[in-house]
Structures are given as structure tokens and as C-alpha cells.
Amino acid sequence: MKAKEPTLVVTFSNTPDAIAMEKFCQANQLPGRLSPIPSVLQAGCGLAWRAPADQEAHFAQVMAEGQVRYAAMQIVEL
């Protein structure tokens, strides 16, 4: 069984915002991946961006500067 570890999870209200996040992260070489939302969370579109938990402050800053729309950003044990 894989040990759970803290993961930054960004959720979205709709699929276009999730796809925009994926493109934004690829263009800015930000770590992570688009995936189905973890069962412990709920979001409008069912997609989430997962990234290392230690990147939370950096993601918050870069996403604000890039005006990336998202529903919530939180650390979850996954």
C-alpha cells in the first residue's frame, strides 16, 4: 500500500478553466498534472490539478499573476 503524502489540489468550476490551467502550467513549466478530482473533494467539473504540496505559495502567486481561474486550492493527503 502506497503511503499517503500531502498534495496540492486545485479544483475548478468548469472544464475550460481546468484545461486553461493545464496549458498555463505547461507554458510556465510548473509541476503537476490534470487528473480526476480526489473523492475527498467536490468541484463543479470533476477535474483537478495536482502538484507537490511544497509548491502552494508559488502556485498561488503565479496563478494570481496569470489570472488563472480556479474554485479552490488546498493541501490533501493522497
PDB file of N, CA, C and O in Angstrom, chain B, residues numbered from 101:
ATOM      1  N   MET B 101       0.848  -1.180   0.000  1.00  0.00           N
ATOM      2  CA  MET B 101       0.000   0.000   0.000  1.00  0.00           C
ATOM      3  C   MET B 101       0.893   1.242   0.000  1.00  0.00           C
ATOM      4  O   MET B 101       1.819   1.359   0.802  1.00  0.00           O
ATOM      5  N   LYS B 102       0.602   2.136  -0.888  1.00  0.00           N
ATOM      6  CA  LYS B 102       1.378   3.368  -1.006  1.00  0.00           C
ATOM      7  C   LYS B 102       1.040   4.312   0.147  1.00  0.00           C
ATOM      8  O   LYS B 102      -0.128   4.518   0.474  1.00  0.00           O
ATOM      9  N   ALA B 103       2.070   4.875   0.751  1.00  0.00           N
ATOM     10  CA  ALA B 103       1.865   5.830   1.837  1.00  0.00           C
ATOM     11  C   ALA B 103       1.268   7.125   1.298  1.00  0.00           C
ATOM     12  O   ALA B 103       1.654   7.603   0.232  1.00  0.00           O
ATOM     13  N   LYS B 104       0.325   7.683   2.048  1.00  0.00           N
ATOM     14  CA  LYS B 104      -0.278   8.954   1.640  1.00  0.00           C
ATOM     15  C   LYS B 104       0.704  10.081   1.894  1.00  0.00           C
ATOM     16  O   LYS B 104       1.478  10.055   2.851  1.00  0.00           O
ATOM     17  N   GLU B 105       0.657  11.065   1.020  1.00  0.00           N
ATOM     18  CA  GLU B 105       1.528  12.228   1.195  1.00  0.00           C
ATOM     19  C   GLU B 105       0.745  13.491   0.880  1.00  0.00           C
ATOM     20  O   GLU B 105      -0.213  13.448   0.107  1.00  0.00           O
ATOM     21  N   PRO B 106       1.140  14.619   1.467  1.00  0.00           N
ATOM     22  CA  PRO B 106       0.447  15.878   1.194  1.00  0.00           C
ATOM     23  C   PRO B 106       0.588  16.256  -0.286  1.00  0.00           C
ATOM     24  O   PRO B 106       1.675  16.189  -0.860  1.00  0.00           O
ATOM     25  N   THR B 107      -0.529  16.650  -0.881  1.00  0.00           N
ATOM     26  CA  THR B 107      -0.560  17.027  -2.286  1.00  0.00           C
ATOM     27  C   THR B 107      -1.368  18.308  -2.439  1.00  0.00           C
ATOM     28  O   THR B 107      -2.437  18.446  -1.844  1.00  0.00           O
ATOM     29  N   LEU B 108      -0.868  19.232  -3.224  1.00  0.00           N
ATOM     30  CA  LEU B 108      -1.614  20.439  -3.547  1.00  0.00           C
ATOM     31  C   LEU B 108      -2.656  20.072  -4.588  1.00  0.00           C
ATOM     32  O   LEU B 108      -2.327  19.514  -5.635  1.00  0.00           O
ATOM     33  N   VAL B 109      -3.913  20.385  -4.301  1.00  0.00           N
ATOM     34  CA  VAL B 109      -5.007  20.092  -5.227  1.00  0.00           C
ATOM     35  C   VAL B 109      -5.732  21.393  -5.542  1.00  0.00           C
ATOM     36  O   VAL B 109      -6.214  22.083  -4.644  1.00  0.00           O
ATOM     37  N   VAL B 110      -5.803  21.714  -6.825  1.00  0.00           N
ATOM     38  CA  VAL B 110      -6.511  22.906  -7.299  1.00  0.00           C
ATOM     39  C   VAL B 110      -7.756  22.421  -8.033  1.00  0.00           C
ATOM     40  O   VAL B 110      -7.650  21.632  -8.972  1.00  0.00           O
ATOM     41  N   THR B 111      -8.936  22.882  -7.618  1.00  0.00           N
ATOM     42  CA  THR B 111     -10.183  22.475  -8.255  1.00  0.00           C
ATOM     43  C   THR B 111     -10.751  23.619  -9.098  1.00  0.00           C
ATOM     44  O   THR B 111     -10.364  24.777  -8.947  1.00  0.00           O
ATOM     45  N   PHE B 112     -11.675  23.263  -9.985  1.00  0.00           N
ATOM     46  CA  PHE B 112     -12.214  24.217 -10.954  1.00  0.00           C
ATOM     47  C   PHE B 112     -13.729  24.113 -11.035  1.00  0.00           C
ATOM     48  O   PHE B 112     -14.304  23.055 -10.782  1.00  0.00           O
ATOM     49  N   SER B 113     -14.362  25.210 -11.387  1.00  0.00           N
ATOM     50  CA  SER B 113     -15.814  25.248 -11.539  1.00  0.00           C
ATOM     51  C   SER B 113     -16.271  24.650 -12.857  1.00  0.00           C
ATOM     52  O   SER B 113     -17.397  24.166 -12.975  1.00  0.00           O
ATOM     53  N   ASN B 114     -15.379  24.688 -13.857  1.00  0.00           N
ATOM     54  CA  ASN B 114     -15.762  24.164 -15.171  1.00  0.00           C
ATOM     55  C   ASN B 114     -14.534  23.614 -15.895  1.00  0.00           C
ATOM     56  O   ASN B 114     -13.394  23.925 -15.549  1.00  0.00           O
ATOM     57  N   THR B 115     -14.796  22.800 -16.896  1.00  0.00           N
ATOM     58  CA  THR B 115     -13.726  22.143 -17.643  1.00  0.00           C
ATOM     59  C   THR B 115     -12.825  23.118 -18.393  1.00  0.00           C
ATOM     60  O   THR B 115     -11.610  22.919 -18.386  1.00  0.00           O
ATOM     61  N   PRO B 116     -13.352  24.171 -19.047  1.00  0.00           N
ATOM     62  CA  PRO B 116     -12.448  25.111 -19.733  1.00  0.00           C
ATOM     63  C   PRO B 116     -11.404  25.727 -18.798  1.00  0.00           C
ATOM     64  O   PRO B 116     -10.265  25.947 -19.212  1.00  0.00           O
ATOM     65  N   ASP B 117     -11.774  26.010 -17.543  1.00  0.00           N
ATOM     66  CA  ASP B 117     -10.799  26.549 -16.587  1.00  0.00           C
ATOM     67  C   ASP B 117      -9.723  25.511 -16.265  1.00  0.00           C
ATOM     68  O   ASP B 117      -8.551  25.856 -16.116  1.00  0.00           O
ATOM     69  N   ALA B 118     -10.118  24.249 -16.157  1.00  0.00           N
ATOM     70  CA  ALA B 118      -9.150  23.183 -15.882  1.00  0.00           C
ATOM     71  C   ALA B 118      -8.171  23.023 -17.043  1.00  0.00           C
ATOM     72  O   ALA B 118      -6.970  22.861 -16.827  1.00  0.00           O
ATOM     73  N   ILE B 119      -8.675  23.066 -18.260  1.00  0.00           N
ATOM     74  CA  ILE B 119      -7.825  22.945 -19.452  1.00  0.00           C
ATOM     75  C   ILE B 119      -6.906  24.165 -19.558  1.00  0.00           C
ATOM     76  O   ILE B 119      -5.742  24.032 -19.937  1.00  0.00           O
ATOM     77  N   ALA B 120      -7.418  25.335 -19.230  1.00  0.00           N
ATOM     78  CA  ALA B 120      -6.596  26.556 -19.249  1.00  0.00           C
ATOM     79  C   ALA B 120      -5.461  26.439 -18.228  1.00  0.00           C
ATOM     80  O   ALA B 120      -4.342  26.882 -18.489  1.00  0.00           O
ATOM     81  N   MET B 121      -5.748  25.844 -17.069  1.00  0.00           N
ATOM     82  CA  MET B 121      -4.714  25.638 -16.058  1.00  0.00           C
ATOM     83  C   MET B 121      -3.625  24.706 -16.589  1.00  0.00           C
ATOM     84  O   MET B 121      -2.436  24.963 -16.399  1.00  0.00           O
ATOM     85  N   GLU B 122      -4.030  23.638 -17.245  1.00  0.00           N
ATOM     86  CA  GLU B 122      -3.051  22.699 -17.803  1.00  0.00           C
ATOM     87  C   GLU B 122      -2.140  23.403 -18.810  1.00  0.00           C
ATOM     88  O   GLU B 122      -0.923  23.224 -18.776  1.00  0.00           O
ATOM     89  N   LYS B 123      -2.715  24.186 -19.688  1.00  0.00           N
ATOM     90  CA  LYS B 123      -1.921  24.914 -20.686  1.00  0.00           C
ATOM     91  C   LYS B 123      -1.010  25.940 -20.011  1.00  0.00           C
ATOM     92  O   LYS B 123       0.149  26.102 -20.393  1.00  0.00           O
ATOM     93  N   PHE B 124      -1.551  26.631 -18.999  1.00  0.00           N
ATOM     94  CA  PHE B 124      -0.773  27.633 -18.268  1.00  0.00           C
ATOM     95  C   PHE B 124       0.432  26.986 -17.587  1.00  0.00           C
ATOM     96  O   PHE B 124       1.545  27.507 -17.663  1.00  0.00           O
ATOM     97  N   CYS B 125       0.213  25.867 -16.930  1.00  0.00           N
ATOM     98  CA  CYS B 125       1.302  25.186 -16.220  1.00  0.00           C
ATOM     99  C   CYS B 125       2.351  24.657 -17.194  1.00  0.00           C
ATOM    100  O   CYS B 125       3.548  24.743 -16.919  1.00  0.00           O
ATOM    101  N   GLN B 126       1.921  24.118 -18.316  1.00  0.00           N
ATOM    102  CA  GLN B 126       2.873  23.638 -19.314  1.00  0.00           C
ATOM    103  C   GLN B 126       3.698  24.798 -19.858  1.00  0.00           C
ATOM    104  O   GLN B 126       4.916  24.675 -19.994  1.00  0.00           O
ATOM    105  N   ALA B 127       3.063  25.909 -20.167  1.00  0.00           N
ATOM    106  CA  ALA B 127       3.755  27.069 -20.724  1.00  0.00           C
ATOM    107  C   ALA B 127       4.741  27.683 -19.730  1.00  0.00           C
ATOM    108  O   ALA B 127       5.766  28.243 -20.120  1.00  0.00           O
ATOM    109  N   ASN B 128       4.416  27.567 -18.439  1.00  0.00           N
ATOM    110  CA  ASN B 128       5.260  28.162 -17.402  1.00  0.00           C
ATOM    111  C   ASN B 128       6.115  27.124 -16.666  1.00  0.00           C
ATOM    112  O   ASN B 128       6.721  27.425 -15.637  1.00  0.00           O
ATOM    113  N   GLN B 129       6.156  25.927 -17.191  1.00  0.00           N
ATOM    114  CA  GLN B 129       6.954  24.826 -16.643  1.00  0.00           C
ATOM    115  C   GLN B 129       6.693  24.603 -15.154  1.00  0.00           C
ATOM    116  O   GLN B 129       7.623  24.427 -14.367  1.00  0.00           O
ATOM    117  N   LEU B 130       5.411  24.612 -14.784  1.00  0.00           N
ATOM    118  CA  LEU B 130       5.013  24.348 -13.405  1.00  0.00           C
ATOM    119  C   LEU B 130       4.748  22.856 -13.242  1.00  0.00           C
ATOM    120  O   LEU B 130       4.192  22.229 -14.143  1.00  0.00           O
ATOM    121  N   PRO B 131       5.138  22.279 -12.105  1.00  0.00           N
ATOM    122  CA  PRO B 131       4.952  20.844 -11.911  1.00  0.00           C
ATOM    123  C   PRO B 131       3.500  20.474 -11.677  1.00  0.00           C
ATOM    124  O   PRO B 131       2.693  21.303 -11.255  1.00  0.00           O
ATOM    125  N   GLY B 132       3.181  19.233 -11.953  1.00  0.00           N
ATOM    126  CA  GLY B 132       1.855  18.720 -11.664  1.00  0.00           C
ATOM    127  C   GLY B 132       1.197  18.100 -12.879  1.00  0.00           C
ATOM    128  O   GLY B 132       1.796  17.947 -13.944  1.00  0.00           O
ATOM    129  N   ARG B 133      -0.079  17.745 -12.671  1.00  0.00           N
ATOM    130  CA  ARG B 133      -0.840  17.121 -13.749  1.00  0.00           C
ATOM    131  C   ARG B 133      -2.333  17.300 -13.504  1.00  0.00           C
ATOM    132  O   ARG B 133      -2.781  17.465 -12.369  1.00  0.00           O
ATOM    133  N   LEU B 134      -3.082  17.264 -14.586  1.00  0.00           N
ATOM    134  CA  LEU B 134      -4.532  17.311 -14.519  1.00  0.00           C
ATOM    135  C   LEU B 134      -5.022  15.886 -14.275  1.00  0.00           C
ATOM    136  O   LEU B 134      -4.538  14.944 -14.903  1.00  0.00           O
ATOM    137  N   SER B 135      -5.983  15.728 -13.361  1.00  0.00           N
ATOM    138  CA  SER B 135      -6.485  14.395 -13.033  1.00  0.00           C
ATOM    139  C   SER B 135      -7.924  14.500 -12.543  1.00  0.00           C
ATOM    140  O   SER B 135      -8.414  15.597 -12.274  1.00  0.00           O
ATOM    141  N   PRO B 136      -8.602  13.358 -12.427  1.00  0.00           N
ATOM    142  CA  PRO B 136      -9.940  13.398 -11.818  1.00  0.00           C
ATOM    143  C   PRO B 136      -9.828  13.914 -10.385  1.00  0.00           C
ATOM    144  O   PRO B 136      -8.830  13.682  -9.701  1.00  0.00           O
ATOM    145  N   ILE B 137     -10.847  14.601  -9.956  1.00  0.00           N
ATOM    146  CA  ILE B 137     -10.820  15.166  -8.607  1.00  0.00           C
ATOM    147  C   ILE B 137     -10.802  14.032  -7.576  1.00  0.00           C
ATOM    148  O   ILE B 137     -11.517  13.044  -7.744  1.00  0.00           O
ATOM    149  N   PRO B 138     -10.007  14.157  -6.522  1.00  0.00           N
ATOM    150  CA  PRO B 138      -9.987  13.124  -5.482  1.00  0.00           C
ATOM    151  C   PRO B 138     -11.364  12.975  -4.845  1.00  0.00           C
ATOM    152  O   PRO B 138     -12.106  13.952  -4.735  1.00  0.00           O
ATOM    153  N   SER B 139     -11.705  11.777  -4.432  1.00  0.00           N
ATOM    154  CA  SER B 139     -13.035  11.517  -3.878  1.00  0.00           C
ATOM    155  C   SER B 139     -13.311  12.279  -2.579  1.00  0.00           C
ATOM    156  O   SER B 139     -14.468  12.433  -2.188  1.00  0.00           O
ATOM    157  N   VAL B 140     -12.269  12.751  -1.915  1.00  0.00           N
ATOM    158  CA  VAL B 140     -12.460  13.500  -0.670  1.00  0.00           C
ATOM    159  C   VAL B 140     -12.890  14.942  -0.921  1.00  0.00           C
ATOM    160  O   VAL B 140     -13.234  15.654   0.022  1.00  0.00           O
ATOM    161  N   LEU B 141     -12.876  15.380  -2.171  1.00  0.00           N
ATOM    162  CA  LEU B 141     -13.243  16.754  -2.540  1.00  0.00           C
ATOM    163  C   LEU B 141     -14.406  16.750  -3.523  1.00  0.00           C
ATOM    164  O   LEU B 141     -14.760  15.714  -4.086  1.00  0.00           O
ATOM    165  N   GLN B 142     -14.987  17.921  -3.716  1.00  0.00           N
ATOM    166  CA  GLN B 142     -16.025  18.101  -4.718  1.00  0.00           C
ATOM    167  C   GLN B 142     -15.742  19.376  -5.489  1.00  0.00           C
ATOM    168  O   GLN B 142     -15.297  20.374  -4.922  1.00  0.00           O
ATOM    169  N   ALA B 143     -16.005  19.334  -6.793  1.00  0.00           N
ATOM    170  CA  ALA B 143     -15.852  20.523  -7.633  1.00  0.00           C
ATOM    171  C   ALA B 143     -16.817  20.413  -8.788  1.00  0.00           C
ATOM    172  O   ALA B 143     -17.312  19.330  -9.100  1.00  0.00           O
ATOM    173  N   GLY B 144     -17.081  21.534  -9.418  1.00  0.00           N
ATOM    174  CA  GLY B 144     -18.055  21.590 -10.487  1.00  0.00           C
ATOM    175  C   GLY B 144     -17.758  20.709 -11.688  1.00  0.00           C
ATOM    176  O   GLY B 144     -18.673  20.106 -12.247  1.00  0.00           O
ATOM    177  N   CYS B 145     -16.500  20.623 -12.096  1.00  0.00           N
ATOM    178  CA  CYS B 145     -16.219  19.928 -13.351  1.00  0.00           C
ATOM    179  C   CYS B 145     -15.636  18.532 -13.173  1.00  0.00           C
ATOM    180  O   CYS B 145     -15.568  17.780 -14.146  1.00  0.00           O
ATOM    181  N   GLY B 146     -15.220  18.162 -11.984  1.00  0.00           N
ATOM    182  CA  GLY B 146     -14.680  16.826 -11.769  1.00  0.00           C
ATOM    183  C   GLY B 146     -13.196  16.687 -12.082  1.00  0.00           C
ATOM    184  O   GLY B 146     -12.647  15.589 -11.988  1.00  0.00           O
ATOM    185  N   LEU B 147     -12.535  17.792 -12.455  1.00  0.00           N
ATOM    186  CA  LEU B 147     -11.100  17.762 -12.740  1.00  0.00           C
ATOM    187  C   LEU B 147     -10.351  18.591 -11.710  1.00  0.00           C
ATOM    188  O   LEU B 147     -10.887  19.551 -11.157  1.00  0.00           O
ATOM    189  N   ALA B 148      -9.102  18.208 -11.459  1.00  0.00           N
ATOM    190  CA  ALA B 148      -8.262  18.933 -10.508  1.00  0.00           C
ATOM    191  C   ALA B 148      -6.824  18.927 -11.002  1.00  0.00           C
ATOM    192  O   ALA B 148      -6.423  18.036 -11.751  1.00  0.00           O
ATOM    193  N   TRP B 149      -6.057  19.911 -10.585  1.00  0.00           N
ATOM    194  CA  TRP B 149      -4.620  19.952 -10.859  1.00  0.00           C
ATOM    195  C   TRP B 149      -3.926  19.497  -9.584  1.00  0.00           C
ATOM    196  O   TRP B 149      -4.174  20.032  -8.503  1.00  0.00           O
ATOM    197  N   ARG B 150      -3.057  18.506  -9.719  1.00  0.00           N
ATOM    198  CA  ARG B 150      -2.290  18.006  -8.569  1.00  0.00           C
ATOM    199  C   ARG B 150      -0.840  18.409  -8.730  1.00  0.00           C
ATOM    200  O   ARG B 150      -0.269  18.296  -9.815  1.00  0.00           O
ATOM    201  N   ALA B 151      -0.244  18.880  -7.639  1.00  0.00           N
ATOM    202  CA  ALA B 151       1.147  19.327  -7.649  1.00  0.00           C
ATOM    203  C   ALA B 151       1.749  19.062  -6.268  1.00  0.00           C
ATOM    204  O   ALA B 151       1.019  18.790  -5.315  1.00  0.00           O
ATOM    205  N   PRO B 152       3.068  19.140  -6.159  1.00  0.00           N
ATOM    206  CA  PRO B 152       3.700  18.949  -4.848  1.00  0.00           C
ATOM    207  C   PRO B 152       3.193  19.982  -3.833  1.00  0.00           C
ATOM    208  O   PRO B 152       3.032  21.158  -4.158  1.00  0.00           O
ATOM    209  N   ALA B 153       2.949  19.533  -2.623  1.00  0.00           N
ATOM    210  CA  ALA B 153       2.403  20.399  -1.576  1.00  0.00           C
ATOM    211  C   ALA B 153       3.303  21.583  -1.264  1.00  0.00           C
ATOM    212  O   ALA B 153       2.817  22.655  -0.905  1.00  0.00           O
ATOM    213  N   ASP B 154       4.601  21.400  -1.398  1.00  0.00           N
ATOM    214  CA  ASP B 154       5.523  22.487  -1.079  1.00  0.00           C
ATOM    215  C   ASP B 154       5.502  23.619  -2.100  1.00  0.00           C
ATOM    216  O   ASP B 154       6.194  24.622  -1.927  1.00  0.00           O
ATOM    217  N   GLN B 155       4.720  23.465  -3.153  1.00  0.00           N
ATOM    218  CA  GLN B 155       4.615  24.480  -4.200  1.00  0.00           C
ATOM    219  C   GLN B 155       3.408  25.405  -4.019  1.00  0.00           C
ATOM    220  O   GLN B 155       3.145  26.248  -4.877  1.00  0.00           O
ATOM    221  N   GLU B 156       2.673  25.257  -2.917  1.00  0.00           N
ATOM    222  CA  GLU B 156       1.422  26.010  -2.732  1.00  0.00           C
ATOM    223  C   GLU B 156       1.612  27.522  -2.852  1.00  0.00           C
ATOM    224  O   GLU B 156       0.878  28.169  -3.598  1.00  0.00           O
ATOM    225  N   ALA B 157       2.562  28.089  -2.147  1.00  0.00           N
ATOM    226  CA  ALA B 157       2.768  29.544  -2.185  1.00  0.00           C
ATOM    227  C   ALA B 157       3.168  30.000  -3.583  1.00  0.00           C
ATOM    228  O   ALA B 157       2.694  31.029  -4.065  1.00  0.00           O
ATOM    229  N   HIS B 158       4.027  29.245  -4.223  1.00  0.00           N
ATOM    230  CA  HIS B 158       4.460  29.594  -5.584  1.00  0.00           C
ATOM    231  C   HIS B 158       3.275  29.544  -6.554  1.00  0.00           C
ATOM    232  O   HIS B 158       3.096  30.455  -7.362  1.00  0.00           O
ATOM    233  N   PHE B 159       2.467  28.483  -6.474  1.00  0.00           N
ATOM    234  CA  PHE B 159       1.301  28.369  -7.348  1.00  0.00           C
ATOM    235  C   PHE B 159       0.341  29.522  -7.111  1.00  0.00           C
ATOM    236  O   PHE B 159      -0.162  30.108  -8.070  1.00  0.00           O
ATOM    237  N   ALA B 160       0.076  29.862  -5.854  1.00  0.00           N
ATOM    238  CA  ALA B 160      -0.844  30.954  -5.542  1.00  0.00           C
ATOM    239  C   ALA B 160      -0.367  32.252  -6.179  1.00  0.00           C
ATOM    240  O   ALA B 160      -1.163  32.996  -6.753  1.00  0.00           O
ATOM    241  N   GLN B 161       0.913  32.522  -6.080  1.00  0.00           N
ATOM    242  CA  GLN B 161       1.462  33.760  -6.646  1.00  0.00           C
ATOM    243  C   GLN B 161       1.395  33.752  -8.169  1.00  0.00           C
ATOM    244  O   GLN B 161       0.915  34.711  -8.773  1.00  0.00           O
ATOM    245  N   VAL B 162       1.868  32.691  -8.785  1.00  0.00           N
ATOM    246  CA  VAL B 162       1.925  32.620 -10.249  1.00  0.00           C
ATOM    247  C   VAL B 162       0.515  32.599 -10.859  1.00  0.00           C
ATOM    248  O   VAL B 162       0.272  33.222 -11.893  1.00  0.00           O
ATOM    249  N   MET B 163      -0.401  31.887 -10.217  1.00  0.00           N
ATOM    250  CA  MET B 163      -1.766  31.839 -10.739  1.00  0.00           C
ATOM    251  C   MET B 163      -2.444  33.203 -10.615  1.00  0.00           C
ATOM    252  O   MET B 163      -3.207  33.591 -11.500  1.00  0.00           O
ATOM    253  N   ALA B 164      -2.182  33.928  -9.542  1.00  0.00           N
ATOM    254  CA  ALA B 164      -2.744  35.271  -9.390  1.00  0.00           C
ATOM    255  C   ALA B 164      -2.195  36.199 -10.475  1.00  0.00           C
ATOM    256  O   ALA B 164      -2.944  36.951 -11.098  1.00  0.00           O
ATOM    257  N   GLU B 165      -0.890  36.137 -10.691  1.00  0.00           N
ATOM    258  CA  GLU B 165      -0.273  36.973 -11.728  1.00  0.00           C
ATOM    259  C   GLU B 165      -0.794  36.620 -13.121  1.00  0.00           C
ATOM    260  O   GLU B 165      -0.967  37.499 -13.965  1.00  0.00           O
ATOM    261  N   GLY B 166      -1.043  35.330 -13.359  1.00  0.00           N
ATOM    262  CA  GLY B 166      -1.533  34.879 -14.671  1.00  0.00           C
ATOM    263  C   GLY B 166      -3.040  34.923 -14.796  1.00  0.00           C
ATOM    264  O   GLY B 166      -3.589  34.560 -15.835  1.00  0.00           O
ATOM    265  N   GLN B 167      -3.722  35.369 -13.734  1.00  0.00           N
ATOM    266  CA  GLN B 167      -5.180  35.469 -13.697  1.00  0.00           C
ATOM    267  C   GLN B 167      -5.856  34.148 -14.055  1.00  0.00           C
ATOM    268  O   GLN B 167      -6.832  34.118 -14.805  1.00  0.00           O
ATOM    269  N   VAL B 168      -5.323  33.061 -13.506  1.00  0.00           N
ATOM    270  CA  VAL B 168      -5.897  31.730 -13.706  1.00  0.00           C
ATOM    271  C   VAL B 168      -7.096  31.583 -12.779  1.00  0.00           C
ATOM    272  O   VAL B 168      -7.001  31.848 -11.581  1.00  0.00           O
ATOM    273  N   ARG B 169      -8.221  31.160 -13.341  1.00  0.00           N
ATOM    274  CA  ARG B 169      -9.438  30.999 -12.546  1.00  0.00           C
ATOM    275  C   ARG B 169      -9.503  29.578 -11.985  1.00  0.00           C
ATOM    276  O   ARG B 169      -9.254  28.601 -12.690  1.00  0.00           O
ATOM    277  N   TYR B 170      -9.845  29.492 -10.699  1.00  0.00           N
ATOM    278  CA  TYR B 170      -9.998  28.195 -10.046  1.00  0.00           C
ATOM    279  C   TYR B 170     -11.022  28.323  -8.932  1.00  0.00           C
ATOM    280  O   TYR B 170     -11.333  29.428  -8.490  1.00  0.00           O
ATOM    281  N   ALA B 171     -11.547  27.184  -8.476  1.00  0.00           N
ATOM    282  CA  ALA B 171     -12.562  27.199  -7.425  1.00  0.00           C
ATOM    283  C   ALA B 171     -11.913  27.197  -6.044  1.00  0.00           C
ATOM    284  O   ALA B 171     -12.279  27.998  -5.184  1.00  0.00           O
ATOM    285  N   ALA B 172     -10.938  26.288  -5.829  1.00  0.00           N
ATOM    286  CA  ALA B 172     -10.284  26.175  -4.532  1.00  0.00           C
ATOM    287  C   ALA B 172      -8.888  25.596  -4.690  1.00  0.00           C
ATOM    288  O   ALA B 172      -8.583  24.914  -5.669  1.00  0.00           O
ATOM    289  N   MET B 173      -8.044  25.886  -3.701  1.00  0.00           N
ATOM    290  CA  MET B 173      -6.687  25.347  -3.667  1.00  0.00           C
ATOM    291  C   MET B 173      -6.453  24.884  -2.238  1.00  0.00           C
ATOM    292  O   MET B 173      -6.597  25.655  -1.289  1.00  0.00           O
ATOM    293  N   GLN B 174      -6.086  23.599  -2.096  1.00  0.00           N
ATOM    294  CA  GLN B 174      -5.857  23.078  -0.752  1.00  0.00           C
ATOM    295  C   GLN B 174      -4.875  21.918  -0.752  1.00  0.00           C
ATOM    296  O   GLN B 174      -4.616  21.301  -1.785  1.00  0.00           O
ATOM    297  N   ILE B 175      -4.335  21.634   0.428  1.00  0.00           N
ATOM    298  CA  ILE B 175      -3.447  20.508   0.617  1.00  0.00           C
ATOM    299  C   ILE B 175      -4.281  19.328   1.114  1.00  0.00           C
ATOM    300  O   ILE B 175      -5.039  19.454   2.076  1.00  0.00           O
ATOM    301  N   VAL B 176      -4.135  18.184   0.449  1.00  0.00           N
ATOM    302  CA  VAL B 176      -4.894  16.987   0.787  1.00  0.00           C
ATOM    303  C   VAL B 176      -3.930  15.812   0.892  1.00  0.00           C
ATOM    304  O   VAL B 176      -2.984  15.725   0.110  1.00  0.00           O
ATOM    305  N   GLU B 177      -4.150  14.918   1.833  1.00  0.00           N
ATOM    306  CA  GLU B 177      -3.345  13.704   1.949  1.00  0.00           C
ATOM    307  C   GLU B 177      -3.849  12.700   0.918  1.00  0.00           C
ATOM    308  O   GLU B 177      -4.964  12.191   1.035  1.00  0.00           O
ATOM    309  N   LEU B 178      -3.031  12.416  -0.085  1.00  0.00           N
ATOM    310  CA  LEU B 178      -3.405  11.469  -1.149  1.00  0.00           C
ATOM    311  C   LEU B 178      -2.347  10.402  -1.294  1.00  0.00           C
ATOM    312  O   LEU B 178      -2.477   9.513  -2.136  1.00  0.00           O
TER     313      LEU B 178
END
